[in-house]
Amino acid sequence: MKSYNLTFAVNLQFLESNNVLNVGAMRPDVIFLSDPVSASTTKLFHEIGRYVGNGVTRSSCNYCSQTSQPLNDSLFIVVNIDKNIPFLYNTLKSLGDIHYDKSKIELVVHCLTDNSEVLEWQPQGFSSYTLLTQEMDDEDHDTKHSFLKMFEKSTAKYFVYLDSSVSITPDTIPQLLRYQKPIIAPMLRREDGTAWSNFWGSFTDSWNYKRSSDYDNIYTRTAKGLFPVSCIRNMYIIQRRLALDMIQWEVFDNHLESDISFCKTLFEKGVPMFLSNVQDYGSLKLPSEDSDLKLADEMYKDEWERKYVNKKVLEVDAFNMPCKNVFHLSNVFTQEFGRDLIQALDSVGNVWQLHPYGHDRPGFHMKQSVYNETLTRVILDLTVDVVSQLFPGYTPKRQLYDSWIIEIEGEMRPGRRTKHDSSAAYHVVVPLSDLGSEGGFWFGLQKCRVLGLKAGDILIFPGFITHQKQDWETSEGGMTHYLEMSFDLPH
């Protein structure tokens, strides 16, 4: 029997019945939809049609073929940022790193927040970049209608829309383009255990959400494929011809919730909305007023590492030892880690102490700050395994003894001690800004200097009993900061 690729114009037959399906378990070869039928039957027909001719099974998708031809179509990409969402930087960076010829991309960012990373972002290599900071909707139409009108004036072949909750990989857009569908979206979901995603499997007669019987299989990617679904949100790619039709159809009518109007109009026009879950394309993020630095829990762990960590696994062989038992590794954290942590000092609360542990430089006592839990977990997760290898025979206890950010204004001069306390077993130092080519630390008992440390480097060394660290002078001056965390009691 011929396996049909599902469209809404092929000769398929389905006998209206109420006892037909466990959708996804039954794999019809041919179905036929005859007129007239009820709206509920039409919806069920669409649901069954996902599996015509075993087009989608648990192990394969027979109509998910992608073109192997080079991708060179021009794109018009809109990022709509209308609320505070964590890690917007990662979304912008994914676009900046997109696996596509950026000279063929017109990029528009619509930002209604005061997020400085967005407002100050200067992408390179795009055909054009436009930053919009004003409301664009009108009495009758949602903002997305205005974006389509902007697209109409361009010559791009594809309209790509993302809202601020979307986090995608640099390869997501190119992979979806290879399906060559009039409209397609990646399957994206929240990582909070709520089964919330960017698609509807079905809907009620009044166009409210209804979970289809195969929603879980698509959501969990138990069945992988390209599925025509009832509604897609948050991100989609639309071919030019359909996008121009959508302007005439006024799909983003403000008299309904805009996404509902969009999906309802396309459904009534017989336009299939395709969803791919063949790959893990990314996720959906929840709004939050917390800074990105604080959000290192399981829900945002991957996003946190994408923004702040260059080296997620530290290899002992990658360290160098500039002084005895003083271990250095460069470029562990990103420039954004130091920048954001320094900026956060203005909001860490009453944690300022002028002379931490006899140090004659000002410092921020981070153990008392809202960032303590995040910094402790991140530093320990990164370093605890490698510490036991750097110091054979020692097993880290994963206990934070203390944590400071030392602020150095002007020239660093010799003889200034970080601490004269001897209780901690070992220390981890992370420069938050470059210490300068002559700036760094002097280890007195070893009679050895460690100079030229860069923002994001890491330095690991034993406690004060054997390693008495002092700041070393630099002629470059300026304001510099470094994070020092002390771990474990030696007894």
C-alpha atoms as one frame of an Amber mdcrd trajectory, in Angstrom:
protein
   0.000   0.000   0.000   1.328   3.471  -0.866   2.518   5.572   2.079   1.086
   9.086   1.731   2.911  12.202   2.791   0.286  14.079   4.756  -1.007  17.230
   3.129  -4.476  18.656   3.247  -5.174  18.103  -0.449  -4.587  14.386  -1.048
  -7.350  11.818  -1.513  -7.611  10.294   1.921 -10.614   8.577   3.443 -11.714
   8.394   7.021 -15.029   6.978   8.230 -16.412   9.121  10.988 -16.493   7.067
  14.150 -16.093   7.553  17.856 -14.262   4.327  18.555 -11.471   4.558  16.035
  -8.301   5.385  17.766  -5.605   5.179  20.164  -3.873   7.718  17.908  -0.289
   6.721  17.278  -0.982   3.068  17.970  -3.111   2.573  14.854  -1.141   3.076
  11.618  -3.661   3.429   8.738  -2.414   3.113   5.168  -5.150   5.262   3.632
  -7.792   7.532   5.101 -10.347   9.597   3.241 -12.181  12.700   4.425 -15.505
  13.254   2.700 -17.639  16.383   2.840 -19.484  17.473   4.841 -17.986  16.488
   8.205 -18.053  18.035  11.625 -15.253  20.203  12.984 -14.436  17.591  15.610
 -14.062  14.958  12.878 -11.769  17.255  10.922  -9.569  17.708  13.976  -9.431
  13.954  14.553  -8.609  13.459  10.879  -5.604  15.745  11.243  -4.500  13.831
  14.312  -4.718  10.464  12.576  -3.076  11.862   9.470   0.209  12.235  11.293
   0.597   8.483  11.056  -0.654   7.704   7.560   1.244   4.865   5.954   3.485
   4.541   8.982   4.825   7.946   8.006   5.858   8.382  11.650   6.756   5.473
  13.880   8.606   5.162  17.142  11.840   4.583  15.264  11.531   6.478  11.985
   9.806   9.181   9.977   9.247   8.328   6.330   8.406  11.857   5.238  11.040
  13.769   7.166  13.533  13.940   4.342  15.626  17.100   4.090  17.205  18.683
   1.070  20.930  18.127   0.709  21.306  21.213  -1.487  23.346  24.134  -0.110
  21.268  26.625   1.865  21.588  30.093   0.344  18.133  31.648   0.661  17.886
  35.055   2.296  16.295  35.209   5.760  14.441  37.899   7.718  14.819  37.055
  11.423  12.854  38.836  14.164  13.594  38.428  17.887  10.726  39.842  19.945
  11.796  40.644  23.530   8.801  41.908  25.461   9.575  40.585  28.952  12.533
  39.861  31.198  13.724  36.363  30.417  16.923  34.806  31.804  19.924  34.312
  29.556  18.803  36.443  26.626  22.509  36.744  25.903  22.564  33.054  24.938
  19.749  33.525  22.426  21.574  36.428  20.803  24.861  34.524  20.832  23.211
  31.529  19.105  22.089  33.871  16.342  25.521  35.418  16.182  27.023  31.920
  15.864  24.342  30.623  13.469  25.511  27.947  11.047  24.446  30.003   8.056
  25.836  32.715   5.805  25.033  35.785   7.900  25.436  38.075   4.912  22.087
  36.651   3.741  20.295  37.498   6.997  18.404  40.667   7.895  18.143  40.696
  11.695  15.591  42.690  13.681  15.552  42.786  17.504  12.471  44.318  19.121
  13.265  45.001  22.779  10.788  46.472  25.280  12.955  45.767  28.341  15.954
  47.592  29.775  18.247  44.590  29.329  21.642  46.170  28.692  23.048  43.068
  27.005  20.367  43.341  24.344  20.468  47.117  23.969  24.269  47.206  23.706
  24.664  44.109  21.518  26.526  44.817  18.287  26.241  41.739  16.016  28.718
  41.361  13.207  28.400  39.948   9.708  24.643  40.283   9.116  23.276  41.884
   5.972  21.552  44.394   8.245  20.731  44.788  11.927  17.852  46.860  13.314
  17.116  47.467  16.993  13.549  48.580  17.776  12.598  49.784  21.251   9.013
  51.070  20.784   5.634  49.337  20.870   4.516  48.323  17.362   1.042  46.871
  17.729  -2.082  48.821  16.804  -5.737  48.722  17.734  -6.543  45.834  15.424
  -3.315  43.882  15.062  -0.644  42.306  17.223   3.028  43.309  16.957   3.739
  40.232  14.846   1.572  41.705  12.086   3.928  44.702  12.018   6.884  42.347
  11.702   5.242  40.708   8.683   4.714  44.139   7.127   8.426  44.836   7.601
   9.211  41.485   5.990   6.954  42.386   3.043   9.306  45.269   2.202  12.355
  43.028   2.170  13.356  40.537  -0.513  14.012  37.669   1.905  12.552  34.259
   1.106  11.893  33.184   4.700  10.400  34.941   7.719  11.821  33.628  11.017
  10.181  34.612  14.298  11.446  34.006  17.849  10.136  35.419  21.091  12.250
  36.068  24.169  11.458  32.726  25.837  13.167  30.750  23.061  16.634  29.259
  23.465  17.938  27.466  20.375  21.186  26.025  19.072  23.142  27.662  16.223
  22.038  24.791  13.978  18.275  24.941  14.662  17.274  27.355  11.888  19.391
  25.686   9.138  18.048  22.241  10.060  14.438  23.401   9.856  15.031  25.165
   6.527  16.137  21.865   5.012  12.587  20.498   5.362  11.403  23.140   2.883
   7.935  23.417   4.444   5.662  26.477   4.085   5.636  26.823   7.870   7.604
  24.833  10.424   8.640  25.056  14.066  11.078  23.170  16.285   9.624  21.332
  19.252  10.661  23.338  22.322   9.661  22.679  25.924  10.150  24.049  29.385
  12.539  22.115  31.598  10.403  22.563  34.719   8.452  19.292  34.655   5.153
  20.891  33.576   4.931  19.354  30.053   4.619  22.901  28.690   5.728  23.253
  25.084   5.368  25.464  22.006   2.691  23.357  20.266  -0.870  22.130  20.640
  -1.811  18.654  19.544  -5.495  19.553  19.405  -8.079  22.139  20.493 -11.693
  22.422  21.605 -14.530  23.663  19.399 -14.122  27.092  21.025 -10.405  27.125
  20.273  -9.127  26.439  23.749  -6.222  24.118  24.421  -6.886  20.390  24.287
  -4.226  17.736  24.779  -4.167  15.207  21.963  -3.691  11.529  22.709  -0.234
  11.593  21.114   0.946  14.823  22.773   3.141  13.040  25.314   4.811  10.900
  22.663   5.701  14.003  20.642   6.663  16.044  23.700   8.951  13.366  25.135
  10.268  12.518  21.643   9.196   8.908  22.121   7.961   9.243  18.545  10.306
  11.384  16.453   9.291  12.982  13.223   7.693  15.884  11.411   4.142  16.341
  12.700   1.319  18.537  11.388  -0.084  19.975  14.622  -2.972  22.233  15.553
  -0.966  25.202  16.768   2.640  26.392  17.074   3.934  29.283  19.155   7.101
  31.091  20.244   9.150  30.263  17.143   8.443  29.399  13.512   9.842  29.744
  10.005   7.499  30.781   7.172   8.114  30.800   3.429   7.593  34.141   1.719
   4.458  33.272  -0.248   2.612  32.083   2.837   3.854  35.031   4.928   2.424
  37.501   2.396  -0.878  35.595   2.380  -0.918  35.841   6.171  -0.774  39.630
   5.915  -3.872  39.617   3.711  -5.612  37.156   6.016  -4.781  39.356   9.047
  -3.821  36.256  11.009  -2.701  38.278  14.042  -6.081  39.817  14.788  -6.152
  41.534  18.176  -9.775  40.556  18.705  -8.492  37.127  19.696  -5.335  36.219
  21.560  -2.785  36.674  18.769  -1.410  33.127  18.684  -4.926  31.680  18.750
  -5.931  33.944  15.850  -2.820  32.876  13.960  -3.414  29.132  14.425  -7.167
  29.318  13.880  -6.772  31.199  10.596  -4.157  28.800   9.207  -6.262  25.809
  10.241  -9.350  27.222   8.524  -7.294  28.015   5.404  -6.061  24.432   5.261
  -2.412  25.288   5.869  -0.531  22.547   7.768   1.683  23.738  10.584   4.616
  21.354  10.868   6.541  20.610  14.039   9.856  18.768  14.096  11.145  16.928
  17.154  13.783  14.945  15.268  16.544  16.762  17.175  16.886  18.543  20.489
  16.611  22.082  19.129  16.573  23.960  22.422  14.079  24.911  25.116  11.634
  27.494  26.462  12.600  29.695  29.401  10.405  31.156  32.119  10.325  34.880
  32.935  12.394  35.837  35.969  13.536  39.018  37.680  16.615  37.268  39.091
  19.988  37.956  37.532  21.489  35.272  35.331  24.284  34.740  37.856  21.884
  33.374  40.470  20.201  30.882  38.144  22.547  27.907  38.210  19.985  25.346
  39.416  19.018  22.294  37.388  16.461  24.182  35.286  19.052  26.658  34.042
  22.300  24.745  34.552  22.966  24.353  30.813  22.107  27.992  30.098  24.348
  29.166  32.947  27.272  27.149  31.631  26.710  28.368  28.058  27.000  31.957
  29.230  29.660  31.741  31.908  31.810  28.629  31.468  34.272  27.975  28.643
  35.623  24.694  30.024  32.995  22.485  31.619  35.464  19.694  32.443  38.907
  20.497  33.825  41.635  18.081  32.778  44.576  17.783  35.161  47.042  17.582
  32.273  45.861  20.974  30.982  47.080  22.821  34.101  50.514  24.387  34.280
  52.439  24.820  37.545  54.135  28.246  37.597  55.127  27.733  41.250  55.382
  24.594  43.353  51.863  23.255  43.992  50.331  26.389  42.449  48.240  25.320
  39.471  46.984  27.593  36.717  44.523  27.056  33.860  43.507  29.809  31.453
  40.108  30.734  30.010  37.934  28.566  32.280  35.225  31.203  32.687  33.915
  33.639  30.095  34.434  37.393  30.075  30.718  37.701  30.911  31.256  35.889
  34.235  33.647  38.527  35.497  31.680  41.407  34.031  28.358  40.318  35.547
  29.841  39.493  38.941  31.553  42.889  39.170  28.303  44.617  38.177  26.471
  42.595  40.823  28.628  44.069  43.595  26.350  47.113  43.654  23.412  44.917
  44.632  24.882  42.240  46.897  23.644  43.985  50.025  25.536  44.724  53.229
  28.532  42.473  52.568  31.283  45.108  52.318  34.204  44.788  54.707  37.175
  47.108  54.435  39.861  44.762  55.757  38.978  41.085  55.209  41.239  38.930
  57.418  43.809  41.684  57.874  44.019  42.396  54.145  44.645  46.093  53.569
  42.434  46.199  50.446  38.638  46.479  50.378  36.648  43.326  49.797  33.142
  41.950  49.389  32.291  39.080  51.702  30.498  36.869  49.178  29.739  34.140
  51.723  27.091  36.507  53.098  25.695  37.426  49.672  22.796  36.074  47.620
  25.354  34.656  45.160  27.108  32.449  47.681  25.159  29.255  46.976  25.571
  29.578  43.209  29.279  30.419  43.311  30.024  27.628  45.783  28.203  24.974
  43.782  29.706  26.053  40.458  33.309  26.279  41.705  33.090  22.981  43.556
  31.455  21.152  40.640  34.216  22.402  38.344  37.203  21.817  40.602  36.517
  19.099  43.163  37.540  16.180  40.929  40.674  17.853  39.614  41.785  18.979
  43.118  42.120  15.359  44.212  44.363  14.772  41.204  46.436  17.928  41.640
  47.045  17.043  45.279  47.350  13.208  45.358  46.089  11.657  48.552  43.778
  14.557  49.384  40.009  14.079  49.168  38.024  17.347  49.022  35.210  17.628
  51.578  33.136  20.075  49.485  32.975  22.527  52.401  33.193  26.259  51.778
  35.311  27.972  54.402  35.082  31.509  53.087  34.597  33.574  49.939  35.694
  37.104  49.002  35.925  39.414  46.038  38.977  41.628  46.441  38.843  45.025
  44.768  42.098  46.703  43.735  41.966  50.342  42.697  45.099  51.844  41.202
  48.431  50.064  41.172  48.974  46.700  42.829  52.039  46.913  45.068  54.106
  44.151  46.668  53.685  43.180  50.288  49.898  43.306  50.457  48.476  40.056
  51.715  45.197  38.490  50.744  44.870  36.647  54.068  46.940  35.651  57.042
  44.434  32.977  58.086  45.724  29.389  57.980  42.558  27.361  58.467  41.491
  26.553  54.869  42.965  23.511  53.131  43.072  25.049  49.649  42.081  28.158
  47.708  40.606  28.850  44.278  41.212  32.266  42.702  39.364  33.511  39.604
  40.362  36.930  38.197  37.212  38.830  37.236  39.190  41.324  35.163  42.644
  41.195  33.636  45.333  41.783  36.270  47.718  43.231  33.691  50.920  41.823
  32.253  52.835  42.664  35.444  49.992  42.075  37.876  49.454  38.865  39.798
  50.587  37.172  42.981  53.769  36.488  44.917  54.149  33.271  46.918  56.747
  34.145  49.542  57.793  30.708  50.786  58.181  29.506  47.209  59.874  32.771
  46.158  57.793  32.643  42.992  55.503  35.002  41.050  52.389  34.236  38.994
  51.825  37.144  36.621  49.684  38.112  33.627  46.491  36.431  34.796  43.451
  37.095  32.595  39.771  37.372  33.428  38.338  33.856  33.573  41.590  32.088
  34.463  41.700  29.847  37.527  44.421  29.414  40.139  44.373  26.567  42.686
  46.859  26.346  45.580  47.139  25.033  49.179  46.365  27.013  52.325  48.381
  29.730  54.029  50.547  27.354  56.069  52.598  26.524  52.966  51.483  29.168
  50.453  51.416  32.759  51.687  49.969  34.718  48.780  50.586  38.430  48.269
  49.442  40.777  45.513  52.176  41.799  43.078  52.629  45.301  41.683  51.599
  46.465  38.239  52.334  49.725  36.515  49.089  49.590  34.535  46.770  50.727
  37.326  42.995  50.784  36.909  40.345  48.892  38.845  40.705  45.127  39.051
  38.842  42.410  40.931  39.357  38.776  41.718  37.258  36.129  43.429  38.945
  33.984  46.073  37.185  31.016  47.630  38.648  28.894  50.437  37.583  25.302
  51.002  37.754  22.652  53.715  39.432  22.514  57.104  42.630  20.495  57.002
  41.834  18.379  60.067
